[in-house]
Amino acid sequence: MTTRQPPSGREVPEGHHLVAVPEAMTHWRVAAGKPCRYARQGRIQCGQPSVAETRRGTVRHQWWAYCETHAYGRWAEDGRVWAWILRADDDELEDSR
């Protein structure tokens, strides 16, 4: 279980809340220390130490590492990659599992 607080700037629809969950998709994994590969077109890669990596590509799936700033809202904690998901307020039973 993560102790991280939900992001304050993210808009949450009425009747919902954010829940931190371990990334269930198999194409994200923890990868500490590799250089972040985030780069906008025509710019140099970020290069900060990564926290996670994802599989990208259509023919050859390659692992691309990202720092926490560029990991699309994901972070590494307790050896797992975590992400925020929206959950309806009436799904409180799901949070206690």
C-alpha positions as CSV (number, residue, x, y, z in Angstrom):
1,M,0.0,0.0,0.0
2,T,1.4,3.4,-0.9
3,T,1.4,6.4,1.4
4,R,1.5,8.9,-1.4
5,Q,-1.2,11.6,-1.5
6,P,-3.3,12.2,-4.6
7,P,-2.1,14.9,-7.0
8,S,-3.6,18.2,-6.0
9,G,-3.9,19.6,-9.5
10,R,-5.8,16.7,-11.1
11,E,-9.5,17.3,-11.7
12,V,-11.7,14.6,-10.2
13,P,-15.4,14.4,-11.3
14,E,-18.0,14.7,-8.7
15,G,-18.9,11.4,-7.1
16,H,-15.4,10.0,-7.7
17,H,-12.0,9.9,-5.9
18,L,-8.5,8.9,-6.8
19,V,-7.0,5.6,-5.6
20,A,-3.4,4.5,-5.9
21,V,-3.1,1.0,-7.3
22,P,-0.2,-1.2,-8.4
23,E,0.2,-1.1,-12.2
24,A,-1.5,-4.2,-13.5
25,M,-0.4,-3.8,-17.1
26,T,2.6,-6.0,-17.8
27,H,4.3,-3.5,-19.9
28,W,5.5,-1.3,-16.9
29,R,8.2,-2.4,-14.5
30,V,10.6,-0.8,-12.0
31,A,13.8,0.4,-13.5
32,A,16.0,2.6,-11.3
33,G,18.9,4.5,-12.5
34,K,18.6,4.3,-16.3
35,P,18.5,7.7,-18.1
36,C,15.0,9.0,-18.8
37,R,14.2,8.8,-22.5
38,Y,11.5,11.5,-22.5
39,A,12.1,14.0,-25.3
40,R,10.0,16.3,-27.4
41,Q,10.5,16.3,-31.1
42,G,13.9,18.0,-31.9
43,R,15.0,18.1,-28.3
44,I,17.6,16.2,-26.2
45,Q,16.4,13.5,-23.9
46,C,15.6,14.3,-20.3
47,G,18.5,12.1,-19.0
48,Q,17.4,12.2,-15.3
49,P,17.6,8.8,-13.5
50,S,14.5,6.6,-14.2
51,V,12.1,5.1,-11.8
52,A,10.1,2.9,-14.2
53,E,10.1,1.7,-17.8
54,T,7.5,0.7,-20.3
55,R,7.4,-1.4,-23.4
56,R,7.0,0.7,-26.6
57,G,7.0,-0.1,-30.2
58,T,4.9,-2.0,-32.7
59,V,7.4,-4.4,-34.2
60,R,10.1,-4.7,-31.6
61,H,8.9,-4.0,-28.2
62,Q,11.7,-2.1,-26.5
63,W,11.9,-0.9,-22.9
64,W,11.9,2.9,-22.5
65,A,12.9,4.3,-19.1
66,Y,11.3,7.4,-17.6
67,C,12.0,9.5,-14.5
68,E,9.1,10.2,-12.1
69,T,8.3,13.5,-13.8
70,H,7.9,11.9,-17.2
71,A,6.4,8.5,-16.2
72,Y,2.8,9.5,-17.1
73,G,1.7,9.8,-13.5
74,R,3.3,6.6,-12.4
75,W,5.9,6.1,-9.7
76,A,7.9,3.3,-8.1
77,E,7.4,2.3,-4.5
78,D,8.0,-1.0,-2.6
79,G,9.4,-2.7,-5.8
80,R,6.2,-2.0,-7.8
81,V,5.0,0.6,-10.3
82,W,2.0,2.5,-9.1
83,A,-0.6,4.7,-10.8
84,W,-3.7,6.7,-9.9
85,I,-7.1,5.5,-11.1
86,L,-10.6,7.1,-10.7
87,R,-13.1,5.2,-8.6
88,A,-16.7,5.9,-7.9
89,D,-17.4,7.0,-4.3
90,D,-19.9,4.1,-3.9
91,D,-17.1,1.6,-4.6
92,E,-15.7,2.0,-1.0
93,L,-15.7,-1.7,-0.5
94,E,-13.1,-2.1,-3.2
95,D,-10.7,0.3,-1.4
96,S,-10.6,-1.9,1.7
97,R,-9.5,-5.1,-0.1
